Amino acid sequence: MFTMNSIHPVSDFSRKPAEYIKRLKKTKQPEILTVNGKAEVVVQDAQAYEEMMDLLSTIKTVNVAAEAFDKGDGKPVEQAFNELDKKIKSKYDE
């Protein structure tokens, strides 16, 4: 996920924030900022971050459903998919 091109000193980010923001928006890839050569923070385009959080939420929901199914607390598959479809559509139709 991270390459040598995505690791930068925080001092460089502080001197050229507009350059970093432009690159982050274009690539949609996170970058690591270092202090004294040690990774300290990750910066990322806000839209890419939101998409990542939405995906994580969906993965967690699927995991909870899988655990419930394993316990015998499941729903008929058609009902489960209909509910999941409604949830996804409501999130992106806002």
mmCIF file as gemmi writes it, N, C-alpha and C atoms, coordinates in Angstrom:
data_model
loop_
_atom_site.group_PDB
_atom_site.id
_atom_site.type_symbol
_atom_site.label_atom_id
_atom_site.label_alt_id
_atom_site.label_comp_id
_atom_site.label_asym_id
_atom_site.label_entity_id
_atom_site.label_seq_id
_atom_site.pdbx_PDB_ins_code
_atom_site.Cartn_x
_atom_site.Cartn_y
_atom_site.Cartn_z
_atom_site.occupancy
_atom_site.B_iso_or_equiv
_atom_site.pdbx_formal_charge
_atom_site.auth_seq_id
_atom_site.auth_asym_id
_atom_site.pdbx_PDB_model_num
ATOM 1 N N . MET Axp A 1 ? 0.82 -1.188 0 1 0 ? 1 A 1
ATOM 2 C CA . MET Axp A 1 ? 0 0 0 1 0 ? 1 A 1
ATOM 3 C C . MET Axp A 1 ? 0.868 1.257 0 1 0 ? 1 A 1
ATOM 4 N N . PHE Axp A 2 ? 1.888 1.268 0.831 1 0 ? 2 A 1
ATOM 5 C CA . PHE Axp A 2 ? 2.775 2.433 0.871 1 0 ? 2 A 1
ATOM 6 C C . PHE Axp A 2 ? 4.054 2.108 0.107 1 0 ? 2 A 1
ATOM 7 N N . THR Axp A 3 ? 4.54 3.093 -0.624 1 0 ? 3 A 1
ATOM 8 C CA . THR Axp A 3 ? 5.798 2.952 -1.346 1 0 ? 3 A 1
ATOM 9 C C . THR Axp A 3 ? 6.755 4.022 -0.839 1 0 ? 3 A 1
ATOM 10 N N . MET Axp A 4 ? 7.978 3.96 -1.291 1 0 ? 4 A 1
ATOM 11 C CA . MET Axp A 4 ? 8.951 4.979 -0.891 1 0 ? 4 A 1
ATOM 12 C C . MET Axp A 4 ? 8.499 6.366 -1.348 1 0 ? 4 A 1
ATOM 13 N N . ASN Axp A 5 ? 7.736 6.436 -2.433 1 0 ? 5 A 1
ATOM 14 C CA . ASN Axp A 5 ? 7.243 7.725 -2.928 1 0 ? 5 A 1
ATOM 15 C C . ASN Axp A 5 ? 6.11 8.289 -2.079 1 0 ? 5 A 1
ATOM 16 N N . SER Axp A 6 ? 5.573 7.486 -1.173 1 0 ? 6 A 1
ATOM 17 C CA . SER Axp A 6 ? 4.453 7.967 -0.355 1 0 ? 6 A 1
ATOM 18 C C . SER Axp A 6 ? 4.873 8.262 1.084 1 0 ? 6 A 1
ATOM 19 N N . ILE Axp A 7 ? 6.174 8.312 1.334 1 0 ? 7 A 1
ATOM 20 C CA . ILE Axp A 7 ? 6.693 8.613 2.671 1 0 ? 7 A 1
ATOM 21 C C . ILE Axp A 7 ? 7.493 9.911 2.586 1 0 ? 7 A 1
ATOM 22 N N . HIS Axp A 8 ? 7.094 10.885 3.417 1 0 ? 8 A 1
ATOM 23 C CA . HIS Axp A 8 ? 7.705 12.216 3.343 1 0 ? 8 A 1
ATOM 24 C C . HIS Axp A 8 ? 7.889 12.801 4.743 1 0 ? 8 A 1
ATOM 25 N N . PRO Axp A 9 ? 8.889 13.67 4.914 1 0 ? 9 A 1
ATOM 26 C CA . PRO Axp A 9 ? 9.051 14.359 6.195 1 0 ? 9 A 1
ATOM 27 C C . PRO Axp A 9 ? 7.918 15.366 6.406 1 0 ? 9 A 1
ATOM 28 N N . VAL Axp A 10 ? 7.457 15.479 7.633 1 0 ? 10 A 1
ATOM 29 C CA . VAL Axp A 10 ? 6.389 16.429 7.943 1 0 ? 10 A 1
ATOM 30 C C . VAL Axp A 10 ? 6.834 17.861 7.636 1 0 ? 10 A 1
ATOM 31 N N . SER Axp A 11 ? 8.122 18.13 7.75 1 0 ? 11 A 1
ATOM 32 C CA . SER Axp A 11 ? 8.628 19.477 7.449 1 0 ? 11 A 1
ATOM 33 C C . SER Axp A 11 ? 8.411 19.826 5.975 1 0 ? 11 A 1
ATOM 34 N N . ASP Axp A 12 ? 8.548 18.841 5.094 1 0 ? 12 A 1
ATOM 35 C CA . ASP Axp A 12 ? 8.305 19.074 3.668 1 0 ? 12 A 1
ATOM 36 C C . ASP Axp A 12 ? 6.82 19.356 3.429 1 0 ? 12 A 1
ATOM 37 N N . PHE Axp A 13 ? 5.971 18.614 4.114 1 0 ? 13 A 1
ATOM 38 C CA . PHE Axp A 13 ? 4.52 18.84 4.028 1 0 ? 13 A 1
ATOM 39 C C . PHE Axp A 13 ? 4.179 20.25 4.511 1 0 ? 13 A 1
ATOM 40 N N . SER Axp A 14 ? 4.811 20.687 5.582 1 0 ? 14 A 1
ATOM 41 C CA . SER Axp A 14 ? 4.553 22.025 6.134 1 0 ? 14 A 1
ATOM 42 C C . SER Axp A 14 ? 4.973 23.135 5.173 1 0 ? 14 A 1
ATOM 43 N N . ARG Axp A 15 ? 6.046 22.904 4.419 1 0 ? 15 A 1
ATOM 44 C CA . ARG Axp A 15 ? 6.535 23.914 3.47 1 0 ? 15 A 1
ATOM 45 C C . ARG Axp A 15 ? 5.705 23.963 2.191 1 0 ? 15 A 1
ATOM 46 N N . LYS Axp A 16 ? 5.118 22.826 1.795 1 0 ? 16 A 1
ATOM 47 C CA . LYS Axp A 16 ? 4.408 22.756 0.51 1 0 ? 16 A 1
ATOM 48 C C . LYS Axp A 16 ? 3.039 22.076 0.647 1 0 ? 16 A 1
ATOM 49 N N . PRO Axp A 17 ? 2.175 22.57 1.522 1 0 ? 17 A 1
ATOM 50 C CA . PRO Axp A 17 ? 0.892 21.874 1.72 1 0 ? 17 A 1
ATOM 51 C C . PRO Axp A 17 ? 0.027 21.817 0.462 1 0 ? 17 A 1
ATOM 52 N N . ALA Axp A 18 ? 0.013 22.874 -0.342 1 0 ? 18 A 1
ATOM 53 C CA . ALA Axp A 18 ? -0.829 22.882 -1.554 1 0 ? 18 A 1
ATOM 54 C C . ALA Axp A 18 ? -0.403 21.78 -2.523 1 0 ? 18 A 1
ATOM 55 N N . GLU Axp A 19 ? 0.899 21.578 -2.643 1 0 ? 19 A 1
ATOM 56 C CA . GLU Axp A 19 ? 1.429 20.526 -3.521 1 0 ? 19 A 1
ATOM 57 C C . GLU Axp A 19 ? 0.964 19.144 -3.037 1 0 ? 19 A 1
ATOM 58 N N . TYR Axp A 20 ? 1.028 18.942 -1.735 1 0 ? 20 A 1
ATOM 59 C CA . TYR Axp A 20 ? 0.6 17.664 -1.162 1 0 ? 20 A 1
ATOM 60 C C . TYR Axp A 20 ? -0.899 17.444 -1.357 1 0 ? 20 A 1
ATOM 61 N N . ILE Axp A 21 ? -1.675 18.48 -1.09 1 0 ? 21 A 1
ATOM 62 C CA . ILE Axp A 21 ? -3.13 18.356 -1.223 1 0 ? 21 A 1
ATOM 63 C C . ILE Axp A 21 ? -3.503 18.029 -2.666 1 0 ? 21 A 1
ATOM 64 N N . LYS Axp A 22 ? -2.873 18.69 -3.609 1 0 ? 22 A 1
ATOM 65 C CA . LYS Axp A 22 ? -3.143 18.428 -5.026 1 0 ? 22 A 1
ATOM 66 C C . LYS Axp A 22 ? -2.836 16.968 -5.365 1 0 ? 22 A 1
ATOM 67 N N . ARG Axp A 23 ? -1.684 16.476 -4.911 1 0 ? 23 A 1
ATOM 68 C CA . ARG Axp A 23 ? -1.291 15.093 -5.19 1 0 ? 23 A 1
ATOM 69 C C . ARG Axp A 23 ? -2.23 14.102 -4.506 1 0 ? 23 A 1
ATOM 70 N N . LEU Axp A 24 ? -2.596 14.369 -3.253 1 0 ? 24 A 1
ATOM 71 C CA . LEU Axp A 24 ? -3.493 13.48 -2.515 1 0 ? 24 A 1
ATOM 72 C C . LEU Axp A 24 ? -4.852 13.385 -3.194 1 0 ? 24 A 1
ATOM 73 N N . LYS Axp A 25 ? -5.363 14.507 -3.673 1 0 ? 25 A 1
ATOM 74 C CA . LYS Axp A 25 ? -6.655 14.502 -4.374 1 0 ? 25 A 1
ATOM 75 C C . LYS Axp A 25 ? -6.564 13.75 -5.7 1 0 ? 25 A 1
ATOM 76 N N . LYS Axp A 26 ? -5.435 13.892 -6.38 1 0 ? 26 A 1
ATOM 77 C CA . LYS Axp A 26 ? -5.266 13.249 -7.684 1 0 ? 26 A 1
ATOM 78 C C . LYS Axp A 26 ? -5.107 11.735 -7.546 1 0 ? 26 A 1
ATOM 79 N N . THR Axp A 27 ? -4.257 11.302 -6.628 1 0 ? 27 A 1
ATOM 80 C CA . THR Axp A 27 ? -3.947 9.871 -6.52 1 0 ? 27 A 1
ATOM 81 C C . THR Axp A 27 ? -4.941 9.099 -5.662 1 0 ? 27 A 1
ATOM 82 N N . LYS Axp A 28 ? -5.61 9.801 -4.732 1 0 ? 28 A 1
ATOM 83 C CA . LYS Axp A 28 ? -6.534 9.16 -3.777 1 0 ? 28 A 1
ATOM 84 C C . LYS Axp A 28 ? -5.816 8.168 -2.861 1 0 ? 28 A 1
ATOM 85 N N . GLN Axp A 29 ? -4.478 8.243 -2.826 1 0 ? 29 A 1
ATOM 86 C CA . GLN Axp A 29 ? -3.682 7.336 -2.006 1 0 ? 29 A 1
ATOM 87 C C . GLN Axp A 29 ? -3.172 8.056 -0.756 1 0 ? 29 A 1
ATOM 88 N N . PRO Axp A 30 ? -3.173 7.376 0.388 1 0 ? 30 A 1
ATOM 89 C CA . PRO Axp A 30 ? -2.647 7.995 1.607 1 0 ? 30 A 1
ATOM 90 C C . PRO Axp A 30 ? -1.123 8.119 1.544 1 0 ? 30 A 1
ATOM 91 N N . GLU Axp A 31 ? -0.595 9.043 2.326 1 0 ? 31 A 1
ATOM 92 C CA . GLU Axp A 31 ? 0.846 9.216 2.427 1 0 ? 31 A 1
ATOM 93 C C . GLU Axp A 31 ? 1.239 9.272 3.899 1 0 ? 31 A 1
ATOM 94 N N . ILE Axp A 32 ? 2.43 8.807 4.188 1 0 ? 32 A 1
ATOM 95 C CA . ILE Axp A 32 ? 2.964 8.803 5.55 1 0 ? 32 A 1
ATOM 96 C C . ILE Axp A 32 ? 3.858 10.021 5.728 1 0 ? 32 A 1
ATOM 97 N N . LEU Axp A 33 ? 3.664 10.726 6.839 1 0 ? 33 A 1
ATOM 98 C CA . LEU Axp A 33 ? 4.546 11.838 7.186 1 0 ? 33 A 1
ATOM 99 C C . LEU Axp A 33 ? 5.406 11.401 8.361 1 0 ? 33 A 1
ATOM 100 N N . THR Axp A 34 ? 6.697 11.707 8.265 1 0 ? 34 A 1
ATOM 101 C CA . THR Axp A 34 ? 7.642 11.278 9.286 1 0 ? 34 A 1
ATOM 102 C C . THR Axp A 34 ? 8.172 12.461 10.093 1 0 ? 34 A 1
ATOM 103 N N . VAL Axp A 35 ? 8.563 12.161 11.319 1 0 ? 35 A 1
ATOM 104 C CA . VAL Axp A 35 ? 9.259 13.109 12.183 1 0 ? 35 A 1
ATOM 105 C C . VAL Axp A 35 ? 10.534 12.405 12.622 1 0 ? 35 A 1
ATOM 106 N N . ASN Axp A 36 ? 11.667 13.02 12.325 1 0 ? 36 A 1
ATOM 107 C CA . ASN Axp A 36 ? 12.966 12.422 12.633 1 0 ? 36 A 1
ATOM 108 C C . ASN Axp A 36 ? 13.083 11.012 12.056 1 0 ? 36 A 1
ATOM 109 N N . GLY Axp A 37 ? 12.55 10.822 10.846 1 0 ? 37 A 1
ATOM 110 C CA . GLY Axp A 37 ? 12.664 9.543 10.155 1 0 ? 37 A 1
ATOM 111 C C . GLY Axp A 37 ? 11.691 8.469 10.601 1 0 ? 37 A 1
ATOM 112 N N . LYS Axp A 38 ? 10.832 8.791 11.557 1 0 ? 38 A 1
ATOM 113 C CA . LYS Axp A 38 ? 9.881 7.808 12.08 1 0 ? 38 A 1
ATOM 114 C C . LYS Axp A 38 ? 8.466 8.174 11.631 1 0 ? 38 A 1
ATOM 115 N N . ALA Axp A 39 ? 7.721 7.191 11.161 1 0 ? 39 A 1
ATOM 116 C CA . ALA Axp A 39 ? 6.341 7.431 10.737 1 0 ? 39 A 1
ATOM 117 C C . ALA Axp A 39 ? 5.531 7.947 11.918 1 0 ? 39 A 1
ATOM 118 N N . GLU Axp A 40 ? 4.834 9.077 11.713 1 0 ? 40 A 1
ATOM 119 C CA . GLU Axp A 40 ? 4.044 9.681 12.784 1 0 ? 40 A 1
ATOM 120 C C . GLU Axp A 40 ? 2.567 9.801 12.44 1 0 ? 40 A 1
ATOM 121 N N . VAL Axp A 41 ? 2.253 10.209 11.205 1 0 ? 41 A 1
ATOM 122 C CA . VAL Axp A 41 ? 0.854 10.387 10.809 1 0 ? 41 A 1
ATOM 123 C C . VAL Axp A 41 ? 0.664 9.952 9.357 1 0 ? 41 A 1
ATOM 124 N N . VAL Axp A 42 ? -0.596 9.669 9.05 1 0 ? 42 A 1
ATOM 125 C CA . VAL Axp A 42 ? -0.986 9.365 7.675 1 0 ? 42 A 1
ATOM 126 C C . VAL Axp A 42 ? -1.952 10.456 7.233 1 0 ? 42 A 1
ATOM 127 N N . VAL Axp A 43 ? -1.735 11.006 6.041 1 0 ? 43 A 1
ATOM 128 C CA . VAL Axp A 43 ? -2.647 12.007 5.482 1 0 ? 43 A 1
ATOM 129 C C . VAL Axp A 43 ? -3.293 11.415 4.236 1 0 ? 43 A 1
ATOM 130 N N . GLN Axp A 44 ? -4.553 11.81 4.027 1 0 ? 44 A 1
ATOM 131 C CA . GLN Axp A 44 ? -5.307 11.236 2.917 1 0 ? 44 A 1
ATOM 132 C C . GLN Axp A 44 ? -6.373 12.22 2.461 1 0 ? 44 A 1
ATOM 133 N N . ASP Axp A 45 ? -6.729 12.16 1.19 1 0 ? 45 A 1
ATOM 134 C CA . ASP Axp A 45 ? -7.823 12.942 0.637 1 0 ? 45 A 1
ATOM 135 C C . ASP Axp A 45 ? -9.105 12.606 1.393 1 0 ? 45 A 1
ATOM 136 N N . ALA Axp A 46 ? -9.909 13.609 1.709 1 0 ? 46 A 1
ATOM 137 C CA . ALA Axp A 46 ? -11.12 13.403 2.514 1 0 ? 46 A 1
ATOM 138 C C . ALA Axp A 46 ? -12.111 12.464 1.837 1 0 ? 46 A 1
ATOM 139 N N . GLN Axp A 47 ? -12.299 12.601 0.542 1 0 ? 47 A 1
ATOM 140 C CA . GLN Axp A 47 ? -13.246 11.735 -0.167 1 0 ? 47 A 1
ATOM 141 C C . GLN Axp A 47 ? -12.777 10.28 -0.14 1 0 ? 47 A 1
ATOM 142 N N . ALA Axp A 48 ? -11.493 10.054 -0.365 1 0 ? 48 A 1
ATOM 143 C CA . ALA Axp A 48 ? -10.951 8.697 -0.326 1 0 ? 48 A 1
ATOM 144 C C . ALA Axp A 48 ? -11.094 8.113 1.078 1 0 ? 48 A 1
ATOM 145 N N . TYR Axp A 49 ? -10.882 8.941 2.102 1 0 ? 49 A 1
ATOM 146 C CA . TYR Axp A 49 ? -11.041 8.485 3.48 1 0 ? 49 A 1
ATOM 147 C C . TYR Axp A 49 ? -12.491 8.088 3.755 1 0 ? 49 A 1
ATOM 148 N N . GLU Axp A 50 ? -13.436 8.918 3.305 1 0 ? 50 A 1
ATOM 149 C CA . GLU Axp A 50 ? -14.851 8.615 3.522 1 0 ? 50 A 1
ATOM 150 C C . GLU Axp A 50 ? -15.24 7.309 2.827 1 0 ? 50 A 1
ATOM 151 N N . GLU Axp A 51 ? -14.753 7.112 1.612 1 0 ? 51 A 1
ATOM 152 C CA . GLU Axp A 51 ? -15.042 5.87 0.892 1 0 ? 51 A 1
ATOM 153 C C . GLU Axp A 51 ? -14.467 4.666 1.633 1 0 ? 51 A 1
ATOM 154 N N . MET Axp A 52 ? -13.27 4.824 2.186 1 0 ? 52 A 1
ATOM 155 C CA . MET Axp A 52 ? -12.645 3.747 2.941 1 0 ? 52 A 1
ATOM 156 C C . MET Axp A 52 ? -13.457 3.425 4.196 1 0 ? 52 A 1
ATOM 157 N N . MET Axp A 53 ? -13.943 4.451 4.876 1 0 ? 53 A 1
ATOM 158 C CA . MET Axp A 53 ? -14.749 4.244 6.077 1 0 ? 53 A 1
ATOM 159 C C . MET Axp A 53 ? -16.088 3.581 5.744 1 0 ? 53 A 1
ATOM 160 N N . ASP Axp A 54 ? -16.691 3.962 4.616 1 0 ? 54 A 1
ATOM 161 C CA . ASP Axp A 54 ? -17.934 3.319 4.178 1 0 ? 54 A 1
ATOM 162 C C . ASP Axp A 54 ? -17.708 1.838 3.897 1 0 ? 54 A 1
ATOM 163 N N . LEU Axp A 55 ? -16.603 1.534 3.227 1 0 ? 55 A 1
ATOM 164 C CA . LEU Axp A 55 ? -16.279 0.141 2.93 1 0 ? 55 A 1
ATOM 165 C C . LEU Axp A 55 ? -16.044 -0.641 4.217 1 0 ? 55 A 1
ATOM 166 N N . LEU Axp A 56 ? -15.331 -0.053 5.153 1 0 ? 56 A 1
ATOM 167 C CA . LEU Axp A 56 ? -15.087 -0.708 6.435 1 0 ? 56 A 1
ATOM 168 C C . LEU Axp A 56 ? -16.394 -0.981 7.167 1 0 ? 56 A 1
ATOM 169 N N . SER Axp A 57 ? -17.306 -0.029 7.135 1 0 ? 57 A 1
ATOM 170 C CA . SER Axp A 57 ? -18.611 -0.209 7.767 1 0 ? 57 A 1
ATOM 171 C C . SER Axp A 57 ? -19.368 -1.372 7.137 1 0 ? 57 A 1
ATOM 172 N N . THR Axp A 58 ? -19.327 -1.46 5.819 1 0 ? 58 A 1
ATOM 173 C CA . THR Axp A 58 ? -19.995 -2.558 5.118 1 0 ? 58 A 1
ATOM 174 C C . THR Axp A 58 ? -19.366 -3.896 5.488 1 0 ? 58 A 1
ATOM 175 N N . ILE Axp A 59 ? -18.059 -3.945 5.539 1 0 ? 59 A 1
ATOM 176 C CA . ILE Axp A 59 ? -17.361 -5.179 5.908 1 0 ? 59 A 1
ATOM 177 C C . ILE Axp A 59 ? -17.737 -5.603 7.322 1 0 ? 59 A 1
ATOM 178 N N . LYS Axp A 60 ? -17.791 -4.643 8.249 1 0 ? 60 A 1
ATOM 179 C CA . LYS Axp A 60 ? -18.179 -4.963 9.622 1 0 ? 60 A 1
ATOM 180 C C . LYS Axp A 60 ? -19.604 -5.494 9.674 1 0 ? 60 A 1
ATOM 181 N N . THR Axp A 61 ? -20.511 -4.897 8.891 1 0 ? 61 A 1
ATOM 182 C CA . THR Axp A 61 ? -21.899 -5.346 8.857 1 0 ? 61 A 1
ATOM 183 C C . THR Axp A 61 ? -21.984 -6.778 8.348 1 0 ? 61 A 1
ATOM 184 N N . VAL Axp A 62 ? -21.249 -7.079 7.293 1 0 ? 62 A 1
ATOM 185 C CA . VAL Axp A 62 ? -21.242 -8.434 6.742 1 0 ? 62 A 1
ATOM 186 C C . VAL Axp A 62 ? -20.668 -9.409 7.764 1 0 ? 62 A 1
ATOM 187 N N . ASN Axp A 63 ? -19.635 -9.002 8.476 1 0 ? 63 A 1
ATOM 188 C CA . ASN Axp A 63 ? -19.025 -9.862 9.49 1 0 ? 63 A 1
ATOM 189 C C . ASN Axp A 63 ? -20.001 -10.158 10.625 1 0 ? 63 A 1
ATOM 190 N N . VAL Axp A 64 ? -20.719 -9.134 11.082 1 0 ? 64 A 1
ATOM 191 C CA . VAL Axp A 64 ? -21.72 -9.328 12.139 1 0 ? 64 A 1
ATOM 192 C C . VAL Axp A 64 ? -22.799 -10.293 11.656 1 0 ? 64 A 1
ATOM 193 N N . ALA Axp A 65 ? -23.233 -10.116 10.412 1 0 ? 65 A 1
ATOM 194 C CA . ALA Axp A 65 ? -24.256 -11.005 9.85 1 0 ? 65 A 1
ATOM 195 C C . ALA Axp A 65 ? -23.745 -12.436 9.758 1 0 ? 65 A 1
ATOM 196 N N . ALA Axp A 66 ? -22.496 -12.612 9.358 1 0 ? 66 A 1
ATOM 197 C CA . ALA Axp A 66 ? -21.916 -13.953 9.26 1 0 ? 66 A 1
ATOM 198 C C . ALA Axp A 66 ? -21.829 -14.612 10.632 1 0 ? 66 A 1
ATOM 199 N N . GLU Axp A 67 ? -21.446 -13.844 11.643 1 0 ? 67 A 1
ATOM 200 C CA . GLU Axp A 67 ? -21.386 -14.388 13.004 1 0 ? 67 A 1
ATOM 201 C C . GLU Axp A 67 ? -22.773 -14.772 13.501 1 0 ? 67 A 1
ATOM 202 N N . ALA Axp A 68 ? -23.765 -13.943 13.216 1 0 ? 68 A 1
ATOM 203 C CA . ALA Axp A 68 ? -25.143 -14.25 13.614 1 0 ? 68 A 1
ATOM 204 C C . ALA Axp A 68 ? -25.624 -15.515 12.915 1 0 ? 68 A 1
ATOM 205 N N . PHE Axp A 69 ? -25.293 -15.649 11.647 1 0 ? 69 A 1
ATOM 206 C CA . PHE Axp A 69 ? -25.685 -16.839 10.893 1 0 ? 69 A 1
ATOM 207 C C . PHE Axp A 69 ? -25.057 -18.083 11.504 1 0 ? 69 A 1
ATOM 208 N N . ASP Axp A 70 ? -23.772 -17.986 11.863 1 0 ? 70 A 1
ATOM 209 C CA . ASP Axp A 70 ? -23.083 -19.122 12.478 1 0 ? 70 A 1
ATOM 210 C C . ASP Axp A 70 ? -23.734 -19.541 13.789 1 0 ? 70 A 1
ATOM 211 N N . LYS Axp A 71 ? -24.346 -18.588 14.494 1 0 ? 71 A 1
ATOM 212 C CA . LYS Axp A 71 ? -25.031 -18.876 15.761 1 0 ? 71 A 1
ATOM 213 C C . LYS Axp A 71 ? -26.467 -19.342 15.537 1 0 ? 71 A 1
ATOM 214 N N . GLY Axp A 72 ? -26.909 -19.339 14.29 1 0 ? 72 A 1
ATOM 215 C CA . GLY Axp A 72 ? -28.283 -19.728 14.002 1 0 ? 72 A 1
ATOM 216 C C . GLY Axp A 72 ? -29.27 -18.584 14.119 1 0 ? 72 A 1
ATOM 217 N N . ASP Axp A 73 ? -28.769 -17.359 14.217 1 0 ? 73 A 1
ATOM 218 C CA . ASP Axp A 73 ? -29.632 -16.181 14.355 1 0 ? 73 A 1
ATOM 219 C C . ASP Axp A 73 ? -29.821 -15.477 13.017 1 0 ? 73 A 1
ATOM 220 N N . GLY Axp A 74 ? -29.854 -16.218 11.94 1 0 ? 74 A 1
ATOM 221 C CA . GLY Axp A 74 ? -29.911 -15.615 10.616 1 0 ? 74 A 1
ATOM 222 C C . GLY Axp A 74 ? -31.313 -15.271 10.153 1 0 ? 74 A 1
ATOM 223 N N . LYS Axp A 75 ? -31.365 -14.653 8.981 1 0 ? 75 A 1
ATOM 224 C CA . LYS Axp A 75 ? -32.606 -14.301 8.298 1 0 ? 75 A 1
ATOM 225 C C . LYS Axp A 75 ? -32.591 -15.03 6.963 1 0 ? 75 A 1
ATOM 226 N N . PRO Axp A 76 ? -33.753 -15.159 6.344 1 0 ? 76 A 1
ATOM 227 C CA . PRO Axp A 76 ? -33.747 -15.697 4.981 1 0 ? 76 A 1
ATOM 228 C C . PRO Axp A 76 ? -32.863 -14.82 4.093 1 0 ? 76 A 1
ATOM 229 N N . VAL Axp A 77 ? -32.11 -15.435 3.204 1 0 ? 77 A 1
ATOM 230 C CA . VAL Axp A 77 ? -31.127 -14.708 2.404 1 0 ? 77 A 1
ATOM 231 C C . VAL Axp A 77 ? -31.763 -13.58 1.594 1 0 ? 77 A 1
ATOM 232 N N . GLU Axp A 78 ? -32.941 -13.802 1.051 1 0 ? 78 A 1
ATOM 233 C CA . GLU Axp A 78 ? -33.587 -12.754 0.257 1 0 ? 78 A 1
ATOM 234 C C . GLU Axp A 78 ? -33.889 -11.53 1.121 1 0 ? 78 A 1
ATOM 235 N N . GLN Axp A 79 ? -34.366 -11.75 2.328 1 0 ? 79 A 1
ATOM 236 C CA . GLN Axp A 79 ? -34.662 -10.643 3.241 1 0 ? 79 A 1
ATOM 237 C C . GLN Axp A 79 ? -33.374 -9.908 3.617 1 0 ? 79 A 1
ATOM 238 N N . ALA Axp A 80 ? -32.342 -10.657 3.914 1 0 ? 80 A 1
ATOM 239 C CA . ALA Axp A 80 ? -31.066 -10.043 4.308 1 0 ? 80 A 1
ATOM 240 C C . ALA Axp A 80 ? -30.501 -9.18 3.179 1 0 ? 80 A 1
ATOM 241 N N . PHE Axp A 81 ? -30.536 -9.696 1.947 1 0 ? 81 A 1
ATOM 242 C CA . PHE Axp A 81 ? -30.012 -8.924 0.821 1 0 ? 81 A 1
ATOM 243 C C . PHE Axp A 81 ? -30.864 -7.7 0.531 1 0 ? 81 A 1
ATOM 244 N N . ASN Axp A 82 ? -32.171 -7.819 0.673 1 0 ? 82 A 1
ATOM 245 C CA . ASN Axp A 82 ? -33.04 -6.657 0.469 1 0 ? 82 A 1
ATOM 246 C C . ASN Axp A 82 ? -32.729 -5.56 1.481 1 0 ? 82 A 1
ATOM 247 N N . GLU Axp A 83 ? -32.538 -5.938 2.741 1 0 ? 83 A 1
ATOM 248 C CA . GLU Axp A 83 ? -32.208 -4.96 3.783 1 0 ? 83 A 1
ATOM 249 C C . GLU Axp A 83 ? -30.838 -4.328 3.528 1 0 ? 83 A 1
ATOM 250 N N . LEU Axp A 84 ? -29.872 -5.15 3.13 1 0 ? 84 A 1
ATOM 251 C CA . LEU Axp A 84 ? -28.531 -4.64 2.841 1 0 ? 84 A 1
ATOM 252 C C . LEU Axp A 84 ? -28.568 -3.701 1.636 1 0 ? 84 A 1
ATOM 253 N N . ASP Axp A 85 ? -29.32 -4.07 0.617 1 0 ? 85 A 1
ATOM 254 C CA . ASP Axp A 85 ? -29.455 -3.233 -0.576 1 0 ? 85 A 1
ATOM 255 C C . ASP Axp A 85 ? -30.057 -1.875 -0.22 1 0 ? 85 A 1
ATOM 256 N N . LYS Axp A 86 ? -31.089 -1.866 0.617 1 0 ? 86 A 1
ATOM 257 C CA . LYS Axp A 86 ? -31.718 -0.61 1.042 1 0 ? 86 A 1
ATOM 258 C C . LYS Axp A 86 ? -30.722 0.259 1.816 1 0 ? 86 A 1
ATOM 259 N N . LYS Axp A 87 ? -29.944 -0.383 2.677 1 0 ? 87 A 1
ATOM 260 C CA . LYS Axp A 87 ? -28.968 0.355 3.481 1 0 ? 87 A 1
ATOM 261 C C . LYS Axp A 87 ? -27.902 0.995 2.587 1 0 ? 87 A 1
ATOM 262 N N . ILE Axp A 88 ? -27.411 0.243 1.627 1 0 ? 88 A 1
ATOM 263 C CA . ILE Axp A 88 ? -26.382 0.764 0.723 1 0 ? 88 A 1
ATOM 264 C C . ILE Axp A 88 ? -26.946 1.895 -0.126 1 0 ? 88 A 1
ATOM 265 N N . LYS Axp A 89 ? -28.138 1.713 -0.68 1 0 ? 89 A 1
ATOM 266 C CA . LYS Axp A 89 ? -28.745 2.744 -1.521 1 0 ? 89 A 1
ATOM 267 C C . LYS Axp A 89 ? -29.005 4.019 -0.734 1 0 ? 89 A 1
ATOM 268 N N . SER Axp A 90 ? -29.469 3.891 0.502 1 0 ? 90 A 1
ATOM 269 C CA . SER Axp A 90 ? -29.744 5.09 1.299 1 0 ? 90 A 1
ATOM 270 C C . SER Axp A 90 ? -28.459 5.855 1.594 1 0 ? 90 A 1
ATOM 271 N N . LYS Axp A 91 ? -27.36 5.151 1.723 1 0 ? 91 A 1
ATOM 272 C CA . LYS Axp A 91 ? -26.081 5.789 2.017 1 0 ? 91 A 1
ATOM 273 C C . LYS Axp A 91 ? -25.577 6.6 0.821 1 0 ? 91 A 1
ATOM 274 N N . TYR Axp A 92 ? -25.83 6.118 -0.388 1 0 ? 92 A 1
ATOM 275 C CA . TYR Axp A 92 ? -25.297 6.776 -1.579 1 0 ? 92 A 1
ATOM 276 C C . TYR Axp A 92 ? -26.316 7.649 -2.299 1 0 ? 92 A 1
ATOM 277 N N . ASP Axp A 93 ? -27.577 7.604 -1.892 1 0 ? 93 A 1
ATOM 278 C CA . ASP Axp A 93 ? -28.604 8.436 -2.519 1 0 ? 93 A 1
ATOM 279 C C . ASP Axp A 93 ? -28.822 9.742 -1.779 1 0 ? 93 A 1
ATOM 280 N N . GLU Axp A 94 ? -28.043 10.011 -0.751 1 0 ? 94 A 1
ATOM 281 C CA . GLU Axp A 94 ? -28.227 11.218 0.063 1 0 ? 94 A 1
ATOM 282 C C . GLU Axp A 94 ? -27.923 12.461 -0.712 1 0 ? 94 A 1
